[in-house]
Amino acid sequence: MFIQTESTQDPATLKFLPGQQVLADGKLVFEDSALAAASPLAERLFAIPEVAKVSFGEDTIAVTKSRGEWQLLKPVIFGAIMEHFMSGAPTVRPTAEATVQSSSPGQQAQSNELVDVIKGALHEVIDPELGYNIADLGLIYDVSVEAGGEVCVTMTTTTPGCPATNYLGQGVRDKVTGVPGVASVNVKLTYEPRWMPEMMSPEAKAHLGIT
């Protein structure tokens, strides 16, 4: 079994492509280990201490880490995924299948387009302390769009208790609310994983003189 990986905009999240079907349709997200009982595969992944979040697509497995280096984590995750598929167990237990969020290809394409527009708008939110946009600073961890234009933005700040936390959160709400197609915005603040300068884009690092 050959498993490929694919990077994401969030340095803490990596996609694993096992080369076979993961879900028959839709998407399933496990925000923490307490929800993993619905999925044998999620249980195996959350048994790895560094795993903080798991999501499944039709042929992808996205894993978000809380700490550690991918170089060390990838072999462990590869092993968990391979063990699952070799066991013949389902990705989702039958009693939990109703929780899978199904969407047609057209709806998914529209959702992806809206996410891209939202991420573009977030480049207009400037961190007052660093003088650069929060998207390139790596403060935006995730943007998701649910049915009806409900948007959830998961973000962090450079330090817990940052005095600009409320300012940045409101800036995100204002910019995302102004995007056509957005009905509501929920801003989720997290410090897992903790922000590090390595999360910044090359442009942000250059602006701040970080090499």
N, C-alpha and C positions, 0 to 999 in steps of 0.2 A: 504494500500500500504506500503510495507516494503522496505526501501532504505538502502542498505549497503554502506560502504565506504572502500576505499582501498588507502593506502599511496603510494607515489611515491618517487623517488630519490630527488625530489625538495620539501623541507619542505613547500614551499609556495603553492604547488599544491596538491589537493586531488581529488581522483576519487570517483564519486557517481554512484552506480549501482542500478537503479530503478526496476530491475527485469522484464523489458519489453523493446521492441525495441525502440531505440532512432532514429537511421537512418537505412534505408533499406540497405545501402551499403556505403562503403568508410569512409571518415573522413571530418569533417568541423571544421575550426578553426576561432574564432573571436578574433583578437588581441586587440580590444578595443570596447567601446560602440558604436562608430560611425558606425560600421559594423553590429550591432545587429538587424537592421531593417529587415534583411533577415530571422530572426527567432523569433517567438513569445517566445520560451523558453529562448533564449539568452537575449531578452529584459527583461524578468522577472528577470533573474540572474544579469544583469548589473544594474538593479534598486537598487540592494544592493550596497551601496557606497564602500564597501571594495573589491568588485570583480574587478579584473584587466584584466582577460583573461578567455575565455571559449572555450572548444573544445568538439566536439561530436564524438563518435564512434558508432558502430552498437548497442551496449548495455551499453555504458558508457558515463558519463558526467564528464569532468575534469574541475575543477574550480581553478584558480590561484588568490590568494588574494594579495592585496597591503599592507595590514596591518591587525591588529586584531588577536585574538586567535581563533583557530578552535573550541574550546569548546563553544564559543559564536556564531560563524558564522554558524556552522553546522545546528542548528535548523532552522535558517532563510532560509538557502539554501534548506533544506528538504521541508520547507513550499512552497517555490517558485516552486520546482520541482513537488510537489504533486498538487498544483493549476493548473500547466500547463497540466498535464495528465488528471486531472478531467475536465478541460475545453473542451477537445476534439480537441483542436487546433493542427495543424501539427507542427513538430519540425522545418521544413523549409518551408517557403512559396513557392508555386509552381513556382513563377517567379525567385526564387533563387536556385532551385534545380540543375541547371547546374554548380554551384560553388562547389558542393561536389566532392572531389577527390576520385575517385573509384580506387580500386586496387584488384587484385585477391589474394586469400589466399597465393599462392606461392610467389607472389611479396611482400606481406606484411611480410611474414616470412623472406625473404631475407633482407628486409629493417630493420627489428628488429635485425637481426644478425649483420648487418653492424653498427647499432647504438651501440650495445654492444661492438664491436671491437673498435669503435671510443672512447667510454667512457673509455675503458681500456687504449688506447693510451694517453688520457688526464691525466692519472695518472703520466705520465712522464714529465709533465710541472710543474716546481717547482717555487713557489712564492719566489723571492729572499729575501724578507724581513722576511717571516716567516719560510723559509727553509722547506716547505712541499708542497706536490702536490696540485694543485688547485681543483682537483676533490673532494678529501677528505676535503678540506677546505670549500667546499660548494659554490665555485665561479662559477660552471657550473650550469646554471638554466635549460637549455633544449638543446637537440640534436635532430635534425630532418633530415630525408633524403627524398629528392624528386626524381622523375623519372630522370634517367640518371646519378645518383650519385651526385646530387647537395646537399650539406650539409650546414645546418645553425646551428651554435652554438651560443646560447644565454648565455652570461656570465656577471659577474660583477667583481668589485674589492672591497677590504675591505673598502675603502673610496673613495668618489668622488675625482678626481684629483690625484689619487695614482700615484706616479712617475714611477711605474713599469707597468702602463697600456699598453703602446705600446709594451713593452717587452713581456708581457703575451699574448697579442693579436697575436703577431707574432709567439710566441711559439705554440699557439693553431693552427694557420694556418699551420705551418711546420709539426706538428705531425699528424694532420688530413689529410693533403695532402699526407702524406706517407702511408696512409692506402689503401690497394688494394680495388678498387671499387669506390673510391672517385674521382669525376671528377673536382669539384670545391668546395671552402669553403667560406662561408660568416660568419664573426664573428660579432655578434650583441651585443653591450655593453649596459647594462641597469642598472639602480639603483632603479628599482621598482620590487620587494620590496628591501629595503636597506638590505645589508648583515649584519648579526648578528652572533656572535660566536656560538649561538645555532645551526646554520646551519652546523657546522662541524661534521664530522663523529666521533664516539667514539675513533678511532685510532688517528685522528688528535688532538682531545682534550687531549688524554693521552700524545702525543708527546710534546704538548705545556704546559702541566701541568695544564690544566683546568679541574675542576671537576664540 
